[in-house]
Amino acid sequence: MSELRHLLNVTAKRAARYLESLSQRTVAPAPEALNRLKELDHPLPVEPTDPARVLALLDEVGSPATVASAGGRFFGFVVGGTVPAALAANWLAGAWDQCAGLFALSPVSAALEEIALGWLVDLFGLSAGTGGAFVTGATMANFSGLAAARHALLAQAGWDVEAQGLFGAPPITVIVGEEVHASPLKALGLLGLGRKRVIRVPADGQGRMRVGAPPRISGPTIVCIQAGNVNTGAFDSAAEICSEAHAAGAWVHVDGAFGLWAAASPARAHLATGINQADSWATDAHKWLNVPYDSGIVFVRHPRHLHAAMAFSAPYLVQGEGREPEHYTPEMSRRARGVEVWAALLSLGRSGLADLVERTCHYATRFAAGLRAAGWEVLNDVVLNQVLVSFGDAETTRRVIAAIQSDGTCWCGGTVWQGRTAMRISVSSWQRLKPTWSEALQRCCGLPRQKAIGGNSWRNSSPLLLLTRRSRSSR
Ligand SMILES: Cc1ncc(COP(=O)(O)O)c(C=O)c1O
């Protein structure tokens, strides 16, 4: 066996062992594991290190210091795991080491990107002819969609923004909801459109733009709406906003980092009604599709605008007959993310994807029901995979969150929702609940334990349980 083959086999065994270990460990890494990271911090040796030794060190010191977000008990932020086909495809694509920028550099990546984009356009109900591109995440997808919008609006006003920049350009009005995610604002800042010069439309209790509240639109305008608020999961009223915006000649961009996937589930697609009338969309594959980080996708109804915003030329860069991926992305060289998206979609199929979305939404509903039954206040309408819960005052809620995180059975983060400190539960992993986990979930919900949970002491001695009881009795 060649040394390389041996290294890859050993690495595969290490990776499998890591994944198997996830059900037995705390979600957050133990303090000792974090402490051991110091072992990696030494001056770069002059002499080479055997690759097997490099991998052993990475696994022995690095693996315990990971957050076990791949394991299905991580409910923080909006973080998926990795479905098996996507992980395996990621390994193979790593071996391929393809530069996905040009067809000439990777015909297979270019082909898989186009196929996956076509499947997604169909799954999301976007109109035929919609184009797109694979980027690092929703923030770069927002950036790319908004860059296409900037191009289209200014070209219509007779201004070539790619050539001339924004100095002296006609101003673009940007309208966002009061509860806009920080990501489109960051993208607007990068595009010279400003994070703060946006017009903010008041939001309702779920974070949706209030109907009838958007200002009268005149001149080049982008209306940026949400499919899935990061805290509540709520959707802006896309059909109404799109029809008003389009009547005034505005461009509608959708931040659908996770919510866009609702359109792929017959049971949740109603939430996304009208979303397909927009002009550009940003989403993540590393969230709900459960492919490895990093992976985002932008879609643009008329891809020529994305092309105009991103295309470039240089004498040594070949231009083939077909679609050249790097003419649709901010990057030139980049890894072949479309491979994992294609693999995840093929392995799940339409029904598997719908089931993944529906199952996670169902778990969120169960969380919310358990929390309400235990007497806690759920702050949002649980329409998707997000739950917001208050355990009383801000300090008590923060104590419960800290206890959950240190207990290690699962991991939930905090937020402040419209002035209330709350715990966020975001169910995004493809992993099915196992009986032991549902007991953990019940504990997480503050419900009495049905029966003793055998095995690990970290499962049995939940400070969460004590804290939630204490905080309940102290209300
Ligand atoms: C609604 C929304 N938009 C954008 C983002 C940013 O996504 P990314 O971190 O992949 O850039 C997130 C992340 O949670 C989000 O929930």
The ligand as an SDF file (V2000), in Angstrom:
LIG
                    3D

 16 16  0  0  0  0  0  0  0  0999 V2000
  -31.4100   35.1830    7.5280 C   0  0  0  0  0  0  0  0  0  0  0  0
  -29.9260   35.0460    7.4510 C   0  0  0  0  0  0  0  0  0  0  0  0
  -29.2410   35.7220    6.5060 N   0  0  0  0  0  0  0  0  0  0  0  0
  -27.9190   35.6290    6.3700 C   0  0  0  0  0  0  0  0  0  0  0  0
  -27.1770   34.8420    7.2260 C   0  0  0  0  0  0  0  0  0  0  0  0
  -25.6840   34.7720    7.0470 C   0  0  0  0  0  0  0  0  0  0  0  0
  -25.3240   33.5110    6.5640 O   0  0  0  0  0  0  0  0  0  0  0  0
  -23.7810   33.1160    6.3340 P   0  0  0  0  0  0  0  0  0  0  0  0
  -23.1930   33.0650    7.7130 O   0  0  0  0  0  0  0  0  0  0  0  0
  -23.8230   31.7900    5.6780 O   0  0  0  0  0  0  0  0  0  0  0  0
  -23.1380   34.1660    5.5080 O   0  0  0  0  0  0  0  0  0  0  0  0
  -27.8250   34.1180    8.2200 C   0  0  0  0  0  0  0  0  0  0  0  0
  -27.0860   33.2850    9.1610 C   0  0  0  0  0  0  0  0  0  0  0  0
  -27.6160   32.7230   10.0860 O   0  0  0  0  0  0  0  0  0  0  0  0
  -29.2360   34.2190    8.3290 C   0  0  0  0  0  0  0  0  0  0  0  0
  -29.9170   33.5230    9.2430 O   0  0  0  0  0  0  0  0  0  0  0  0
  1  2  1  0
  2  3  1  0
  2 15  2  0
  3  4  2  0
  4  5  1  0
  5  6  1  0
  5 12  2  0
  6  7  1  0
  7  8  1  0
  8  9  2  0
  8 10  1  0
  8 11  1  0
 12 13  1  0
 12 15  1  0
 13 14  2  0
 15 16  1  0
M  END
$$$$
